[in-house]
Amino acid sequence: MQAPGFYIAPFAVDGQGEGIVYQEQAKLSAQWLYVCRNFIERNTAGVEAVWEGELAHLSTKLTAAPGVALASFKVNGETAASLLLASGALPAAEDQVIEMFIRSMAQVELVRENAAPEQEPFEALREILDRPLMVVVPWPSETIAQQDRDLVQELAVHLAGAFFGNPARAKE
């Protein structure tokens, strides 16, 4: 039996999937989960919010609905990553948000420039049935330091862990 957790599916800016890994909930930091739970409780209405303290150079726009959420992380105002969180609780609603995510990503100029002409970018996302699922698209940037990229990656995973780890939020 698999330990509680969630799947992570990273996608490149060309819209191609880069595999799927499983993240055990128990291997996440309790401190970071606490910070992310508090962030979620205060910021689910789709308004970009700045993190506190040493994270104040980061902001996240989080739009959450029952069982599904979209998020984008910025570092000093520049987009670093886009996320889709799908709990599996409400498949019809999830399908709508997934389609919206795919259409939105396909409209990004960087995606259009890098996508293979023979395949719709992020098409493989429709085929991923594993739930709960975090889809992440890290955006390339020469101005975002590697240390901040690593920080965004950690926050994104813990934000997903906080979202999926809260039964009320993931299944509302």
Summary of the structure (lengths in Angstrom):
residues: 172
radius of gyration: 15.2
end to end distance: 25.7
largest distance: 45.6
contacts: 536
relative contact order: 0.24
helix: 41%
strand: 28%
